[in-house]
C-alpha cells in the first residue's frame, strides 16, 4: 500500500458516495488560502456526531486521509447491513490541502528517511489550522481554522479525532479527558501490529498518563497544557465533547516503549540540548549566507525555516538541565522512553529546517547537512519502516477504541 495523494483521497470519498447513496454524503465546508476545497465526507444520519480531522499538519495528511477512508468505508458497510448505533461520522479529508500538496512528491516513495526529507514540508505555527489566535493576536484566524471551528459549532461532536503522525518513534493518543479502557485497547492493537507505544512523548512531557501510550491534557490554565490550550482540540469541550489526538509513526523506534529508568538522563539531556542549540544556528548561518539570492522570496518553506531557527534556544528550556530555570517544575521520572523522545525531537528539528531550506536554496552545504543528519538519525535510533497499511490500521483502531470506550 502506498500513501494516497489528496486527489486520490477525494476520489475515494466520491466512490463511497456513489457506492452507498443515502448513507454517504460529500460536501464542501470551506476553502483553503489558495482556494482549494475543504471537503467533508459524512456517513450515517444519527444524532450523535463524531468528527475526524485529517491533515492538520501538512506532512501527516496522507496517512490521515487514508485512515479517514478506511473508517468511512467500514461504517458505511455497517449502515448498509442495518447496523446503526445512532451516530453520524464526519471526515474532514484534509484540513490543509495547500501544505499537503508540497509533500506529495514523496508519497510514491522511496520510503526512506532521506527520501522523506527531500520533499518535507510543515508550515510554521501561525499557518497550522488547529492553532487558534491568542486573545492579543492581531492576525485573524486562517480560513481553514474558521472552517474547522464552524464544523465543530455545527456538529457539536461528542468526539473529535485529530489524525497525526511522526517520523520516528511510537504510537500514542492524547486526550482532552480521560477515557478508561483506551490504554488497553491501543496497547493490544500496537502489539498485534508490532508498533511500539510511545511511553514518554515529548509532546506531552508533563501530562498525566493513565497507561502506556495515552496522555491526558491538563486544564487550559495549567502551563503544562502548552499550545493545546489555544487549539481547536479544546473547542469541543464547550459541547461536552472529547478530543483525541492520534499519532502513528512512519518508522518505529523500539526504545520509545522502554519504561526502564535511563542510566544517565542528566548527561543525555544536556547532550541533546547542546546539539539542538548547535545545529539550528548552523542552519541559520547557511540561511544568512544565501539570503542575497533569496531577496524577495516569501514562501511557506522559508517562513518555517526562519521560525525554527529563531525558536532554537527556547526549545530546550523545559528539559535541558544546562538551561532550565532554577524554579522550574521538577522533571518527571526520566525513563529511557522519555529521554529517547527528547533526543529524537532534538535531532528532528534541525533536520527539518535544513531539509526545507534545501528546497528553497539548493546549495551543496545544505544537501550535505541533510545527508549527514539523516545518517545520524538512522544510526542513533535504528528505525524500522512501518508499512502504510499498518499505520492506517493502528490509527483507525485508535479512533474506534476511543469512541467505543467513550460510549461503552
N, C-alpha and C positions, 0 to 999 in steps of 0.2 A: 504494500500500500504506500502511495506517495502522498505528500501533503497536497491538498487541493488549493487551487487559486481562488480568488474571490469570485471570478466568473463561474468557475465550476461549482462553488458552493451555491451561488444563485441559481444555476441550472438545476442542481439537486433539489433545491426548495421548490422550484417551479414544477419539477417532475412529481414531487409529493402532492402538490395541489391538484395536478391532473389525475394522479393515481387514486387520490382519496377526496373526491369532490364532496363538499358539505362537511368535511371533517377538517381539512387543512385550508388555510387562507394565507395569502401573501400580500402584504401591503407596504406602502412607503410611509415612514413616520418622520421623515426629515431629509435634509441634505447636508453633505459634508461641506467643509470650507471651499473645496474645489468643485462642488456641485454634484458629487457622486451621490446616488440614492442610498439612504439608510433604510434597509428593508427588515421587516419583522414577519416571521412565519408563525402563525398561530395554529394550534391543534386542539380541538375539543371546544365544547360550549358550556363547561361547568362554571360555577360561580366562584370557585376558589382558584385564584390566579397564581401562576408561577412564572417568573421572568428569568430567562437565561441570556446573559450578555456575552457575546463572543468578540474577540479582538479589542479589548480595552487598551492593550499595548500592541503596537503595530507588529512587533516581531513574534507575537503569540497568536496572531489572527488565524493562521491556517489550521492549527490543531483545534482551536476553539470552534471554528466553523465546521470542521469535520465532526466534532463531538455534538454540536447542535443538530446536524443532520442525522447522526446516529440516534440521538434521543427522540427527535421528532418522528423519525420513521417507526421506531418501536412503539411510541404512544399512539400513532395513527393506526397501526395494526391492531393494537388493543381495542381502540374505539370501534374499528371496523368489525371486530369479533364480539362487540357488545359489552366489553369490559370498560366500565366508566365509574370512576370514584368521585365524580363531581368536580374535577379540576379542569382547568384550561391551561395549556402551556404555551408560552410565547417566547420566541427565539429572535433576538436581535442578531442577525447573521454576521455583522461586522460593524462595530461602532466607530472604527477609524479606518475606513477604506482608503483614504489618501495615504496614510502611513503604511498600510498593508501592501499597497502597490509597490512601494520602494523595496520591500523584502522579497517580492515574488521571483526575481531571477534565481534565487537559491532553491526554490521549492522542489524542483525536479532533481536535485542532487548535484554533485555527490554529497552524501550526508556525513561530512567530516567537519571538525571544528574549523579548519581553515576555509572550507567551502562556505560554512555558515557565516563566518565573519567577513568574507569577501563582499557580501551584499547585505550586511547587517544595518538595520535602522531602527531606532527607538526615539520618539520625539522627546524634547525637553519637557520638564514638568508642566509648564503652563499650557502645553499643547496636548496633554493627555486627557481624554474625555471624562474620566472618572473623578478628576480633581475639581472641586468647586472653588470659585473665587473666595478669598478671605473677605471678611467684612470691610476691611480697609483697602481692598484691591480696586484700583480704578479701571482695570480691564474687564470687559463683560465676559460672561461665560461663553465658551465655544458653542457653535451651532450644534455640534454633536452632543455636548453636555446638556444643552437645553432640550434636545430631542429625548435623551435618556431620562431626564427628570420629568419631562412631560409624559412619557410612557409609565413611569413609576406612579405619577399622580393619577393617571387614568386607570391603571390596573389595580393599584393598591395591593401589591402581591403579598401573599403570606410568606413567600420565599423568593429571594433574588439570588441567582448564582452567577458569579463573575468568573469567566474561564481564563486562566492564566497559565504560564509555563516558564520554566527556567532552562538554561542551557545545561549546567552540570549540577547534580545534587540528587534530591529525592522528592517524593510526592508528599504533599501536605494540604491541609484545609484550614483556613482562618474563618472564624465565625463571629458575628456580632453578638450572639447569645449562645450559651452552651446548649447543645442538643445531645442528651445522653444516647449512647449506642453508636454514635458515629465513629469513635476511635476503633472499636472492634470491627466495624464494617469495612472501613477503608484499609485497616491493617490486614484483614483476611484477603481482600482483593489484591493489595500490593504484593503479598506473599505469593499468591497464585500466579501473578504476572512477573515475579522476580524483579520488582521495583522497590528500592529501599524507601523507608519512610524518613522524611526529613525531620529528625528528632531534636533539632536545636536551631531552627531557622533564624537567620539574622534579620529577616523581615518582621519577626515577632519576638524580638530579643527579650523584652521584659513582659510579654504576655503570659498569663497563666495557661497551662496545658493540661487538660483532663486526661490525656493519653497520647502516646507517640503519634506524631504527625498531625495533631489537632491543637489549635491555639484559639483562645477566646479574647476578643478585643476588649480592653478596659473601657470604662466610661470616657466619653469625649473630653471631659475636663481633666482627666489624668494625662500628664505629659507622655506617659508610655504609649498612649494611643497613637501618637505620631501623626503622620499625614492622613491616616484613616479617619480622624476626627473631622476633616474637611473634604470628605469624599461622598460620592453617591452611594457608597456602602451603607452609611448611616441614615440615608434619606428614607429608607423603607421602615425605619423604626417608628416614624410618625403614624404609620398604619399598623403598628404591632407586627411588622414583618421582620424576618431574619434574613441576613445576607451571608452567603458562603462564598469565600474566595478560594477557588480550587486550582491548585498548582500541580503540574506534572513535569518531570524532567525529560529533556531530549537525550541526555547522556546520564546514566546512573553513576553515582559515586557511593560505594558501599560504606565509606566512613561517615556519610551523612546520617546513618542509622545507629552509630556506635554510641551508646549511652554510658560507657565506662568513663571514669574521670580521666581527663587529659593529663599526661605525665608532667608537662611543664607549660601550663597555659600562659603564664606571665611572659615567658620568652616568645612563645608563638604569637601572641597578640602584639607584642612590641615589634616583632619582625614583620608581621602583616601590615601594621600601621606605617612603619618606616618605608616599606615597599610601595604602598599606595601614595605616600607623600613624595616619594622619589619619582615614580613612574608617570603620574599625571603631569607634574611640571616638565618632564621630558617631552610629553606630547605638546604641552604649552609652548615650549621653545621652538619646536618644529612649526607649530601654527604661526608664531611670530615671524619665523623665517620666510614662510610662504605667503604672508599677508599681502605683500605688494602685488602678487599675481592674482589675489582673490579680491582685489579692490572692487567694490560694488556688488560683490556676491552676498546675498542674504537668503540662504536656503535652510530647510529644516535640519539637514545633516550638520551644517556648521553651527547652527544655534545650539544643538545638543552638545557638540564638542566644546563649545565655549562655556556652557553651563557646567559640564563635568569638571573642566579644568578649574573653574572658579570655586567649585564646591569642595575641592580636594581636602583642605585641612579639616573642614567640619565633618567629613565623612568618617573620621576615626575618633571623634571626640567622645562617643558613647562607650567605646570598649578598649581603646588603647591605653594601657597604664602610663605611657610616657606623656600623654596629653590630657587625660581625664581630669576634670575639676576635682579638687580635694573633697568637696562636699557632694559629689555625685552619688546617686543611689548605688548601693553595692551591686556588683555583678552577680548574676545567677551562678549556680554551680557550673564550672566550665568543663563540660564533658567533651569527649573527642568530637561528637556531632556538632556541638555549638562552636567549637574552635574551627572545625573544618568549614562550616558555613561562612564564618567571618573571613577565613583565608581565601575561600573561593570568591567571595564578594570583592575582597581587596585586589585580587588579580583580574577579575572580570571587568571592573570599571575602567581602568586604563586601556585594556584591550578593546573595549567598545569604543572608547574615544579615538584610539589610533585607527581602528577599522573604519569608522565613519569619516575621519579626516582623510584617509587614503582615497575614498571615493570622490572627495572634493578636490584634493590636490595629490595627484598620483606621482609622488616623488619616491625615489629609491629608499630613502631613510625610513619613511613611514611603512613601506612594504616590509622592510627588514624587521621593524618593531613588531608588526602584526605576526610575521612568521615566528620570530623569537618567542613572543609571549604565548602564541598558540602551542608551541612545543613545550614551553614551561608548564602551561596548564595541563597538558596531557601527561607529562612526567610526574607532576605533583599528585594528581588525583586518579590516574588510570581510568578515565571514564569509559563506560561501555554503552554503545548505542541502544536505545530503547526503541523497538520498531514502532512506526507511526500508529499501527493498529492497536498496540498495547498502550501507547499514550492516550489514545482516544478512549479505549475501554476503561482505563483507570479513571479518567476524567468523568466519563458518563456514569460509572458505578458510584463515584463520589457524590455526584449530584443526586442520584437516586437514593443513596444512603441518607443524605441529609433530609430530603423530602419525606421519605418513608418513616424515618425515626421521628421527625418533627410531628408527623400526623399518625403515629402508631396507634 
